[in-house]
């Protein structure tokens, strides 16, 4: 059963003009009637944000966090306020989350300290004092009816800045760490290598990494290492120094167990470390470049584990993997023949493990290959690039427009192609999407996004794989 109450609002300074109708539903509270019986200026919200909200102390006392006081002026009798709140770490409220709040008879808006902590910890585990932002949606409430969100769905009181102190973390993590290397046990003049870190809080991303270099002579002499935090805490290996293990505060320095360069990664939540050799690139000296490492194509990496790139391989004496441009004894080949496979689309690939001394050869006289090499396992795959083409909006993404290779197979050129305005396109091999390049014309990335050519016109595309970064020159005709 429904009753219609008519409030004549002309006597209310803050009310809406004329007479407003409020519908009362004796079932579920209504959240959507046409109008509230008063305007948004009838509501005042005063944030209680002068002092830091100590969440741990409030939780221990069973006391809610007081966030604001509210008041409602000039409303018809029987109306009170209720609020919904949103919390975010920025004033733009990107990624805002709903914060459960309560409003008492005196208009005090509070939140349970434990719930506030749980909500904040879903954003960040950082236990340090921080600024958060809270905004409030006000609702006019009778005993049986909740009216429309005051001011509409996009209207909020605030945002207001609050300083909170979250619960303490189980352990302290510093903002920065440094790897120190020394030939002297007392570390009187160590070589210092600051660890790199993401933009995230160290409590959310506790991993730090650094690449360190040193001479073979230093390594052979028993180079020592330790880690020093930005707060001055010194860590060493918890047990016998190895390539991986646990860190212990105040432990003696460890001994470096592999040659340079090394990539060291530490996790300061678990107090663990790991390091491995970390070459920036792998050279591929072979028949095609006269066995000169510095003249060979190189494989690059983003994780010092998997190295990839395009390499010209001739069937004569093949090639080898070498982390050095010169022959310093670090080169690796294979033992025996490679395993050859032919995919359903005709793509030819070869696999092997580079743990021998024999040259790496294929049964193709001369070809361009996409090479994947795992430095840890030494497993590799060579995928033959039989064709290379461009594909995109200029041809309806129908099929690749074939590119013609140079004699050394490192530069490939297209015929004239008519690009529409804002044309998106990519480079792909073997008329399939298994091996393609995109990104930007001056920095081609394997499996990257679409390349964009803004101006319409007839173009010749020239792709250059002779050096990193790979590039595509787009020349208007």
VOGU-3710 file (C-alpha; in Angstrom, 3 decimals, decimal comma):
1> xxxxxxxxxx> 0,000/0,000/0,000  1,327/3,478/-0,852  0,581/6,877/0,656  1,226/10,186/-1,070  2,432/12,997/1,193  2,541/16,540/-0,164  4,974/18,944/1,450  4,465/22,627/0,734  8,047/23,832/0,629  7,528/27,559/0,098
11> xxxxxxxxxx> 8,314/28,253/3,745  11,684/26,506/3,578  14,559/28,743/2,581  16,668/25,839/1,415  13,823/23,806/-0,047  12,940/23,424/-3,640  10,278/25,845/-4,865  6,607/24,863/-5,224  5,323/21,599/-3,758  7,382/18,431/-3,909
21> xxxxxxxxxx> 5,968/14,971/-3,819  7,687/12,246/-1,769  6,604/8,696/-2,247  6,766/6,376/0,722  7,173/2,680/0,017  6,536/0,287/2,891  8,610/-2,423/1,162  12,265/-1,932/0,235  13,736/1,569/0,731  13,385/3,651/-2,411
31> xxxxxxxxxx> 16,632/4,967/-3,902  15,243/6,669/-6,933  12,237/9,019/-6,452  12,093/12,063/-8,699  13,147/14,818/-6,272  14,440/15,345/-2,760  12,439/17,792/-0,607  15,481/20,086/-0,219  18,640/21,077/-2,098  22,245/19,980/-1,663
41> xxxxxxxxxx> 23,059/23,218/0,156  20,860/22,061/3,023  23,555/19,501/3,836  26,872/20,414/5,414  29,778/17,991/5,794  32,692/19,059/7,988  35,680/16,719/7,751  37,456/15,750/10,957  40,836/15,635/9,256  43,061/17,681/11,517
51> xxxxxxxxxx> 44,896/14,779/13,145  46,411/11,553/11,879  44,010/8,610/12,083  45,903/5,930/14,010  44,229/2,765/12,738  46,064/0,253/14,942  45,340/2,186/18,144  41,673/2,675/17,241  41,315/-0,997/16,394  42,909/-2,027/19,694
61> xxxxxxxxxx> 40,457/0,172/21,614  37,468/-0,931/19,536  36,889/2,705/18,629  35,689/3,750/15,162  37,532/6,374/13,168  35,620/9,665/13,162  35,730/11,052/9,633  33,274/13,984/9,588  30,291/15,650/11,179  27,188/16,428/9,159
71> xxxxxxxxxx> 24,109/18,574/9,518  20,813/18,971/7,701  19,154/22,389/7,801  15,627/23,366/6,822  14,408/19,874/6,019  10,849/18,689/6,645  10,336/16,997/9,971  11,324/13,358/10,072  14,187/13,551/7,598  17,739/12,582/8,503
81> xxxxxxxxxx> 20,937/12,015/6,581  22,788/8,875/5,677  26,033/8,649/3,726  27,974/6,402/1,440  31,694/7,061/1,094  34,449/6,345/-1,400  38,173/6,163/-0,650  41,057/6,706/-3,066  44,746/7,544/-2,966  44,413/10,400/-5,459
91> xxxxxxxxxx> 42,106/13,382/-5,841  41,012/12,111/-9,255  39,511/9,067/-7,488  40,905/6,676/-10,053  40,385/3,180/-8,677  38,118/4,489/-5,888  36,588/1,904/-3,579  33,458/1,994/-1,462  34,171/2,649/2,222  31,450/1,480/4,650
101> xxxxxxxxxx> 30,523/4,331/7,009  27,947/4,889/9,737  26,075/8,060/10,713  24,753/8,487/14,247  21,934/10,674/15,528  24,331/13,582/16,046  25,509/13,472/12,427  28,925/11,948/13,152  30,241/9,940/10,203  32,520/7,099/11,296
111> xxxxxxxxxx> 34,254/4,053/9,827  35,379/0,836/11,487  39,164/1,037/11,862  39,702/-2,592/10,890  37,573/-2,211/7,752  39,400/0,964/6,817  42,721/-0,840/7,265  41,590/-3,779/5,131  40,416/-1,457/2,395  43,646/0,530/2,435
121> xxxxxxxxxx> 45,796/-2,612/2,446  44,050/-3,755/-0,729  45,539/-0,631/-2,327  48,977/-0,811/-0,709  50,719/-2,764/2,028  52,861/0,254/2,902  52,577/0,832/6,683  53,828/4,396/6,635  51,721/7,476/7,218  49,908/8,433/4,035
131> xxxxxxxxxx> 47,322/10,783/2,602  44,042/9,355/1,350  40,990/11,071/-0,069  37,391/10,447/0,929  34,220/11,833/-0,623  30,653/11,422/0,533  27,341/10,815/-1,217  24,444/12,078/0,921  21,005/10,498/1,057  17,884/11,984/2,678
141> xxxxxxxxxx> 16,244/9,319/4,813  12,913/8,808/6,554  12,032/5,719/8,526  10,870/3,947/5,402  12,259/5,779/2,402  15,712/6,649/1,126  15,572/9,403/-1,430  17,665/9,937/-4,503  21,364/10,583/-4,089  21,469/14,279/-3,224
151> xxxxxxxxxx> 22,533/16,273/-6,256  22,452/13,264/-8,567  24,615/10,222/-9,144  27,783/12,248/-9,748  27,476/14,636/-6,815  29,716/14,215/-3,769  30,713/16,276/-0,780  34,477/16,541/-0,845  36,939/15,164/-1,625  38,674/15,690/1,685
161> xxxxxxxxxx> 42,263/14,757/2,454  42,976/12,593/5,492  46,247/11,443/6,983  46,173/7,844/8,137  48,716/5,640/9,870  48,040/2,029/8,835  48,855/-1,029/10,907  52,572/-1,784/11,195  54,080/-4,236/8,701  55,534/-7,533/9,861
171> xxxxxxxxxx> 58,999/-6,228/8,913  60,548/-2,972/7,760  61,584/-2,618/4,143  63,784/0,312/3,135  63,207/2,446/0,065  66,615/1,602/-1,387  69,490/-0,883/-1,244  73,051/-0,975/-2,580  75,204/-3,929/-3,587  78,749/-3,383/-2,369
181> xxxxxxxxxx> 81,717/-5,313/-3,783  85,134/-5,289/-2,186  88,437/-7,128/-2,396  88,997/-6,156/1,248  87,091/-7,857/4,032  86,588/-4,536/5,844  84,897/-2,904/2,805  86,949/0,243/3,295  86,441/1,413/-0,305  83,773/-0,773/-1,906
191> xxxxxxxxxx> 82,412/-0,507/-5,442  78,774/0,501/-5,003  75,922/-0,562/-7,290  72,515/0,877/-6,269  69,615/-1,505/-6,856  66,885/-0,525/-9,290  63,252/-0,629/-8,245  59,829/0,006/-9,713  57,742/3,085/-8,916  55,635/1,019/-6,488
201> xxxxxxxxxx> 56,063/1,027/-2,733  58,757/-1,468/-1,639  56,077/-3,107/0,507  54,013/-3,798/-2,617  57,003/-4,694/-4,787  59,762/-5,961/-2,487  62,059/-7,026/-5,350  65,137/-4,966/-6,216  67,670/-5,739/-8,937  71,033/-4,472/-10,153
211> xxxxxxxxxx> 73,659/-5,380/-12,739  77,222/-5,228/-11,417  80,508/-5,457/-13,277  83,988/-6,345/-12,088  87,232/-7,698/-13,518  88,163/-11,351/-13,909  91,138/-10,695/-11,645  88,861/-9,421/-8,858  86,601/-12,427/-9,274  89,502/-14,877/-9,201
221> xxxxxxxxxx> 90,883/-13,205/-6,067  87,672/-13,919/-4,145  85,584/-10,769/-4,498  83,275/-10,156/-1,512  79,713/-8,832/-1,560  77,201/-7,447/0,891  73,980/-5,427/0,746  73,420/-2,132/2,562  69,980/-0,540/2,960  69,325/3,191/2,649
231> xxxxxxxxxx> 68,819/3,177/6,419  72,297/1,707/7,004  71,364/-1,918/7,732  73,943/-4,408/6,422  72,989/-7,850/5,082  75,050/-10,867/4,092  74,253/-14,442/3,061  72,693/-16,471/5,875  74,756/-19,564/5,027  77,497/-20,544/2,649
241> xxxxxxxxxx> 77,515/-17,973/-0,165  75,990/-19,364/-3,326  74,190/-18,027/-6,386  70,964/-18,087/-4,412  70,072/-18,118/-0,744  68,766/-16,243/2,284  69,859/-12,838/3,525  70,582/-12,208/7,177  71,010/-8,864/8,884  74,577/-8,496/10,202
251> xxxxxxxxxx> 75,855/-11,695/8,545  79,427/-11,727/7,142  79,925/-10,784/3,502  79,606/-13,472/0,857  81,993/-14,417/-1,930  81,022/-13,811/-5,550  80,637/-17,189/-7,264  80,286/-16,256/-10,940  82,056/-14,016/-13,387  80,860/-10,580/-14,443
261> xxxxxxxxxx> 78,550/-9,082/-15,305  76,048/-10,354/-12,759  72,399/-9,581/-12,187  71,516/-9,682/-8,501  67,897/-9,753/-7,427  66,816/-9,448/-3,798  63,391/-9,850/-2,222  63,279/-7,912/1,033  59,954/-9,368/2,105  61,352/-12,910/2,096
271> xxxxxxxxxx> 64,993/-11,816/2,695  66,317/-13,843/-0,229  68,838/-13,176/-2,974  69,662/-14,605/-6,370  72,319/-13,711/-8,872  73,384/-14,893/-12,274  75,535/-13,730/-15,134  73,817/-10,934/-16,990  75,098/-10,131/-20,428  73,356/-7,223/-22,133
281> xxxxxxxxxx> 73,516/-9,038/-25,470  74,640/-12,253/-27,116  76,767/-12,119/-30,262  76,314/-14,639/-33,075  79,640/-14,877/-34,956  79,589/-17,196/-37,938  80,151/-17,648/-41,646  77,844/-14,758/-42,629  79,974/-12,169/-40,770  83,412/-13,685/-41,200
291> xxxxxxxxxx> 83,346/-15,007/-37,614  83,803/-11,478/-36,270  81,664/-11,073/-33,161  81,412/-7,299/-33,350  80,140/-7,588/-36,947  77,508/-10,217/-36,114  73,840/-9,755/-35,348  73,084/-9,610/-31,645  70,372/-11,060/-29,440  68,935/-8,768/-26,775
301> xxxxxxxxxx> 67,091/-9,390/-23,533  64,804/-7,779/-20,977  65,345/-10,334/-18,214  68,908/-11,638/-18,757  67,349/-15,049/-19,246  65,766/-15,124/-22,698  67,679/-13,546/-25,591  66,031/-12,964/-28,957  66,795/-11,426/-32,317  67,221/-11,971/-36,049
311> xxxxxxxxxx> 70,365/-13,672/-37,312  71,639/-14,512/-40,802  72,887/-18,099/-40,843  74,850/-19,679/-43,706  75,166/-23,405/-44,062  78,977/-23,324/-44,460  80,308/-23,379/-40,916  77,173/-22,018/-39,242  77,575/-19,881/-36,121  77,983/-19,907/-32,330
321> xxxxxxxxxx> 76,571/-18,039/-29,352  79,089/-15,781/-27,637  78,465/-13,271/-24,814  81,704/-11,514/-25,791  82,513/-9,729/-29,054  85,921/-11,429/-28,917  86,987/-15,043/-28,422  87,513/-15,225/-24,664  86,476/-18,824/-24,229  82,823/-18,109/-23,380
331> xxxxxxxxxx> 81,413/-19,144/-26,785  79,089/-22,150/-27,012  77,924/-24,379/-29,842  76,210/-27,748/-29,962  77,006/-31,408/-29,769  75,458/-33,220/-32,716  72,727/-32,175/-35,158  69,730/-29,959/-34,535  66,151/-31,229/-34,471  64,150/-29,925/-37,430
341> xxxxxxxxxx> 60,375/-29,454/-37,420  57,929/-28,171/-40,021  54,693/-26,632/-38,738  51,307/-27,022/-40,468  51,697/-23,596/-42,060  55,073/-24,641/-43,488  57,221/-22,700/-41,014  60,572/-24,435/-40,515  62,344/-24,374/-37,159  65,362/-25,999/-35,556
351> xxxxxxxxxx> 65,945/-26,670/-31,868  68,988/-27,616/-29,844  70,958/-27,053/-26,662  74,155/-24,992/-26,789  76,296/-27,065/-24,463  78,885/-28,322/-26,930  81,675/-26,968/-29,081  80,396/-27,798/-32,582  79,192/-24,976/-34,820  75,422/-24,541/-35,081
361> xxxxxxxxxx> 74,254/-25,321/-38,633  71,010/-25,723/-40,572  70,320/-27,403/-43,910  69,288/-24,069/-45,472  72,032/-22,542/-47,622  71,515/-19,020/-46,349  68,603/-17,539/-44,465  67,321/-15,063/-41,949  66,271/-16,714/-38,687  64,417/-15,546/-35,607
371> xxxxxxxxxx> 66,506/-16,871/-32,723  65,395/-17,528/-29,134  68,150/-18,491/-26,692  67,752/-19,277/-22,989  71,010/-18,355/-21,292  70,358/-20,507/-18,227  69,327/-23,742/-19,928  71,204/-23,026/-23,183  68,148/-24,258/-25,127  67,506/-22,423/-28,391
381> xxxxxxxxxx> 65,110/-22,303/-31,348  65,881/-21,061/-34,855  62,805/-20,134/-36,930  63,423/-19,674/-40,647  62,030/-16,432/-42,083  61,122/-17,532/-45,597  59,076/-14,417/-46,394  58,617/-11,007/-44,859  55,778/-8,609/-45,595  53,659/-5,708/-44,393
391> xxxxxxxxxx> 49,967/-5,924/-43,661  47,418/-3,406/-42,401  44,632/-0,965/-43,129  46,006/-0,252/-46,598  45,022/-3,766/-47,736  42,237/-4,567/-45,295  44,559/-6,784/-43,229  43,950/-9,394/-45,933  47,416/-10,766/-46,645  51,018/-9,648/-46,442
401> xxxxxxxxxx> 52,461/-7,385/-49,128  55,800/-9,083/-49,810  59,096/-7,297/-49,078  62,234/-7,872/-51,124  65,457/-8,626/-49,198  68,912/-7,188/-49,699  71,793/-9,549/-50,540  72,711/-9,876/-46,856  69,024/-10,471/-45,871  69,116/-7,673/-43,281
411> xxxxxxxxxx> 67,243/-4,925/-45,180  63,831/-5,607/-46,738  61,916/-3,201/-49,025  58,280/-3,071/-50,117  56,759/-1,986/-53,413  54,675/1,195/-53,348  51,652/0,875/-51,058  48,761/3,350/-50,810  48,278/4,193/-47,124  45,046/5,901/-46,023
421> xxxxxxxxxx> 45,147/8,617/-43,379  46,062/7,214/-39,959  46,959/3,858/-41,473  47,767/1,098/-38,976  50,028/-1,694/-40,107  52,590/-4,295/-39,028  55,447/-6,404/-40,323  55,105/-10,172/-40,237  57,037/-13,226/-41,319  55,965/-16,323/-43,233
431> xxxxxxxxxx> 52,507/-14,865/-43,972  51,457/-15,737/-40,426  51,129/-13,997/-37,050  53,543/-16,206/-35,132  56,410/-13,792/-35,814  55,529/-10,123/-36,284  56,895/-6,687/-35,395  55,144/-3,472/-34,454  55,409/-0,595/-32,019  56,889/2,469/-33,684
441> xxxxxxxxxx> 58,789/2,780/-36,952  61,976/3,856/-35,163  61,832/1,031/-32,602  60,269/-2,175/-33,884  59,209/-4,565/-31,141  58,506/-8,266/-31,525  54,735/-8,756/-31,204  54,354/-4,999/-30,619  51,257/-2,923/-31,299  50,220/-1,560/-34,660
451> xxxxxxxxxx> 52,487/0,992/-36,323  50,656/4,184/-37,326  51,401/6,340/-40,385  49,401/9,541/-40,002  49,397/11,120/-43,451  47,702/9,473/-46,420  49,838/8,785/-49,480  51,833/6,293/-51,490  54,748/4,860/-49,504  57,697/2,515/-49,759
461> xxxxxxxxxx> 58,553/0,746/-46,510  62,155/-0,284/-45,796  62,755/-2,559/-42,805  66,266/-2,681/-41,334  67,274/-5,619/-39,127  71,019/-4,950/-39,243  71,217/-3,420/-35,742  69,131/-2,750/-32,635  66,698/-1,159/-32,439  65,165/-2,570/-35,587
471> xxxxxxx> 63,599/0,185/-37,701  61,192/0,796/-40,579  61,657/3,784/-42,858  58,434/4,965/-44,495  59,212/7,016/-47,621  56,459/8,951/-49,374  56,490/8,766/-53,177
//
